[in-house]
Each structure stands twice: as structure tokens, then as C-alpha cells.
Amino acid sequence: MRDQLTLAVHVNGKLRGTIEVAADLSREQIEHLALAEPNTAKFLQGLQIHKVIIVPGKRVNIVAA
């Protein structure tokens, strides 16, 4: 099993960044890292986050308006 995973971070369906995470991180920790990723944070400025969907081992989808 791999120690590190690269997850794509999507905001409203568009790729906005990637994050490197440990394979055993909790969903809350992955969500925090995705929201803190600099490019993702730039696209979230002024928007309210409605939902964060984590697809294990693949991507993090952030729905915001």
C-alpha cells in the first residue's frame, strides 16, 4: 500500500489544485488540507462552501456559491 496519495481538488467541478496527503489521514484532515491549498483558497474567496465531497484516493470536490 502506498504511503502518500495525490488528490485532485475541484471547485464547482473544475480542477483548481492538487494535494499530497498521507494514505491514513482522516476525512476532516483531508478537507482542511484541500481548503488550505493556495490556488483552491483563491477560487473560494467570497464564496460560501455548501458541501465537500471526498472520493477516497482520487479527489476532493468542493461545492460553493
C-alpha positions in Angstrom: 0.0 0.0 0.0 1.2 3.5 -0.8 2.1 5.9 2.0 1.3 9.1 0.0 -1.6 9.9 -2.3 -2.1 12.8 -4.7 -5.7 14.0 -4.7 -7.2 16.4 -7.2 -9.1 19.3 -5.7 -12.1 20.5 -7.7 -14.1 23.7 -7.0 -17.6 23.6 -8.6 -16.5 20.8 -11.0 -13.2 22.5 -12.2 -9.8 21.3 -11.2 -8.2 24.0 -9.1 -5.3 22.2 -7.5 -3.8 19.0 -6.1 -2.7 18.0 -2.6 -0.3 15.3 -1.3 -1.7 13.5 1.7 -0.8 10.5 3.8 -2.9 7.5 2.9 -4.2 7.2 6.5 -5.5 10.8 7.0 -9.0 11.3 8.3 -11.7 12.9 6.1 -11.6 16.0 8.3 -7.8 16.4 7.8 -8.1 15.9 4.0 -10.9 18.5 3.9 -8.7 21.0 5.9 -5.7 20.5 3.6 -7.9 20.9 0.4 -9.4 24.1 1.7 -5.9 25.4 2.6 -4.4 24.7 -0.8 -3.4 28.2 -2.1 -4.9 28.0 -5.5 -8.1 26.4 -4.2 -8.4 29.1 -1.5 -8.1 31.8 -4.1 -11.1 30.4 -6.0 -13.1 30.1 -2.8 -12.7 33.8 -1.7 -16.1 35.4 -1.1 -17.9 32.1 -1.6 -19.9 30.0 0.9 -19.0 26.3 1.0 -22.1 24.2 0.7 -20.6 20.7 0.5 -17.3 18.9 0.5 -17.3 15.5 -1.2 -14.2 13.3 -0.7 -13.8 10.4 -3.2 -11.2 8.2 -1.3 -7.9 8.0 -3.1 -9.0 10.2 -6.0 -10.3 13.7 -5.5 -11.9 16.3 -3.3 -15.0 18.1 -4.7 -15.9 21.4 -3.1 -19.3 22.9 -3.9 -19.5 26.6 -3.2 -21.6 29.6 -4.3 
